[in-house]
Amino acid sequence: MNKRQALIGVAAAAAASLMAACTGEKPQFKAVDITGAEYARDFQLTDHTGQPRSIKDFKGKVVVLFFGYTQCPDVCPTTMAELAEVKKQLGKDGDKLQGLFVTVDPARDTPDVLKGYMANFDPTFLALTAPPAQLEAMAKNYKVYFKKVEGKTPGSYTMDHSAGSYVYDTNGNIRLYTRYGSGAQALVSDIQLLLKQSG
């Protein structure tokens, strides 16, 4: 091995160790990392028990927030059931997960309806609601789409809406956007990473 080859070898080893250090510092999330985003930072809503809520109320927990409605036929129940499964898979860390469901259909999703809906998945999950104007402002801030689709009768309408979830760390900072259909295991992995960072 000549001097030039030796220097190339040293440079390659240094580059490899730098790469390892870099990847070691940045966790490999399965969801979209939106750490530091200027949107989806906080909310002022009322839960189904009548309590005012903001992200600060859940300090010490990883929060997963999803927009939906109780009469949704597929995406919403699938997402909430998956979140309940995530809590189970977290084992002893399950109590460090807070599921939040923001209704995009406050006209039909009364507190009693929301309470019953949450009970189908996990009694610790909370449903959040707001008057229409406030909900629209929040949706804009969260880059969430929703629209009423008229049905055959006034009460039989459906709601088109975005299907992803936002994930906050234990300090209430927005960190991840997880797409619908990513699976429980991917979210478990990401939550474990967030809990490890806070630990």
URHU-V154267 format. One record per residue. RES is the residue in one letter. SS is DSSP state (alpha for helix, beta for strand, coil for the rest). PSI is psi in whole degrees, -180 to 180 (* if undefined). D_CENTER is the distance of its C-alpha to the mean C-alpha in Angstrom with 2 decimals. Layout:
((RES:SS:PSI:D_CENTER) (RES:SS:PSI:D_CENTER))
This chain:
((M:coil:123:53.97) (N:coil:176:55.06) (K:alpha:-39:53.77) (R:alpha:-45:51.68) (Q:alpha:-39:49.96) (A:alpha:-43:49.35) (L:alpha:-40:47.73) (I:alpha:-42:45.52) (G:alpha:-44:44.52) (V:alpha:-44:43.71) (A:alpha:-41:41.68) (A:alpha:-42:39.71) (A:alpha:-41:39.05) (A:alpha:-43:37.97) (A:alpha:-41:35.61) (A:alpha:-41:34.14) (S:alpha:-35:33.65) (L:alpha:-42:32.04) (M:alpha:-42:29.62) (A:alpha:-41:28.83) (A:alpha:-41:28.34) (C:alpha:-47:25.98) (T:alpha:-26:23.81) (G:alpha:-31:24.01) (E:alpha:-35:22.60) (K:coil:114:19.56) (P:coil:147:17.16) (Q:coil:88:16.63) (F:coil:150:12.97) (K:coil:-36:12.51) (A:coil:175:9.54) (V:beta:122:10.60) (D:beta:114:11.33) (I:coil:27:11.24) (T:coil:131:12.57) (G:coil:5:15.01) (A:coil:149:13.88) (E:coil:5:15.96) (Y:coil:171:13.56) (A:coil:34:10.49) (R:coil:-35:11.98) (D:coil:172:12.70) (F:coil:159:13.64) (Q:coil:97:16.66) (L:beta:174:16.33) (T:beta:133:18.18) (D:beta:176:16.96) (H:coil:-6:18.94) (T:coil:-2:21.38) (G:coil:2:22.32) (Q:coil:134:20.86) (P:beta:141:19.65) (R:beta:146:16.25) (S:coil:173:14.62) (I:alpha:-28:12.13) (K:alpha:-23:15.36) (D:alpha:-15:15.85) (F:alpha:25:13.36) (K:coil:135:14.98) (G:coil:-7:15.37) (K:coil:150:12.15) (V:beta:128:8.83) (V:beta:131:6.44) (V:beta:119:3.34) (L:beta:130:4.36) (F:beta:139:6.14) (F:beta:130:9.63) (G:beta:-161:12.50) (Y:coil:153:15.88) (T:coil:-24:17.84) (Q:coil:8:20.50) (C:coil:130:18.30) (P:coil:-22:20.23) (D:coil:-62:17.89) (V:alpha:-47:14.36) (C:alpha:-52:13.09) (P:alpha:-34:14.97) (T:alpha:-45:14.17) (T:alpha:-45:10.36) (M:alpha:-37:11.02) (A:alpha:-38:13.80) (E:alpha:-40:11.90) (L:alpha:-38:9.50) (A:alpha:-37:12.90) (E:alpha:-40:14.35) (V:alpha:-45:11.93) (K:alpha:-43:13.06) (K:alpha:-44:16.58) (Q:alpha:-23:16.50) (L:coil:-13:15.52) (G:alpha:-126:18.89) (K:alpha:-19:19.99) (D:alpha:1:16.69) (G:alpha:-32:15.03) (D:alpha:-4:15.88) (K:alpha:9:13.73) (L:beta:130:10.48) (Q:beta:116:9.64) (G:beta:132:8.12) (L:beta:132:8.37) (F:beta:112:9.80) (V:beta:117:11.30) (T:beta:136:14.47) (V:coil:9:15.96) (D:coil:61:19.19) (P:coil:-21:20.40) (A:coil:-41:23.97) (R:coil:-28:23.65) (D:coil:79:20.71) (T:coil:165:22.79) (P:alpha:-42:21.84) (D:alpha:-41:23.81) (V:alpha:-44:22.22) (L:alpha:-40:18.67) (K:alpha:-46:19.91) (G:alpha:-38:21.43) (Y:alpha:-45:18.42) (M:alpha:-36:16.20) (A:alpha:-24:19.23) (N:coil:-22:19.07) (F:coil:-60:15.98) (D:coil:128:15.88) (P:coil:-16:17.89) (T:coil:-15:15.68) (F:coil:146:12.72) (L:beta:140:13.30) (A:beta:139:13.71) (L:beta:146:14.08) (T:beta:162:16.74) (A:coil:156:18.77) (P:coil:154:22.02) (P:alpha:-46:21.96) (A:alpha:-41:22.81) (Q:alpha:-39:20.15) (L:alpha:-42:17.50) (E:alpha:-40:18.85) (A:alpha:-41:18.76) (M:alpha:-44:15.12) (A:alpha:-40:14.30) (K:alpha:-44:16.57) (N:alpha:-33:14.98) (Y:coil:2:11.50) (K:coil:40:13.44) (V:coil:137:12.65) (Y:coil:136:15.64) (F:beta:148:17.11) (K:beta:137:20.77) (K:beta:133:23.08) (V:beta:112:25.21) (E:coil:144:28.46) (G:coil:-166:29.79) (K:coil:-27:33.37) (T:coil:161:33.36) (P:coil:-33:31.77) (G:coil:2:29.42) (S:coil:19:28.48) (Y:coil:163:26.25) (T:beta:172:22.89) (M:beta:118:19.90) (D:beta:138:18.79) (H:beta:159:15.19) (S:coil:153:12.48) (A:coil:11:10.55) (G:coil:173:7.40) (S:beta:150:3.69) (Y:beta:140:2.82) (V:beta:128:3.30) (Y:beta:148:6.75) (D:coil:-179:9.85) (T:coil:-10:12.52) (N:coil:7:14.27) (G:coil:18:11.72) (N:coil:136:11.48) (I:beta:131:8.86) (R:beta:-40:8.77) (L:beta:153:6.77) (Y:beta:118:6.11) (T:beta:127:6.26) (R:coil:149:9.08) (Y:coil:136:10.30) (G:coil:6:12.82) (S:coil:-25:11.77) (G:coil:151:12.70) (A:alpha:-41:12.08) (Q:alpha:-38:14.10) (A:alpha:-42:12.19) (L:alpha:-38:9.00) (V:alpha:-47:11.68) (S:alpha:-45:13.29) (D:alpha:-41:10.56) (I:alpha:-40:9.95) (Q:alpha:-39:13.75) (L:alpha:-44:14.18) (L:alpha:-41:12.26) (L:alpha:-37:14.35) (K:alpha:-41:17.36) (Q:alpha:-38:17.08) (S:alpha:-20:17.05) (G:coil:*:19.80))
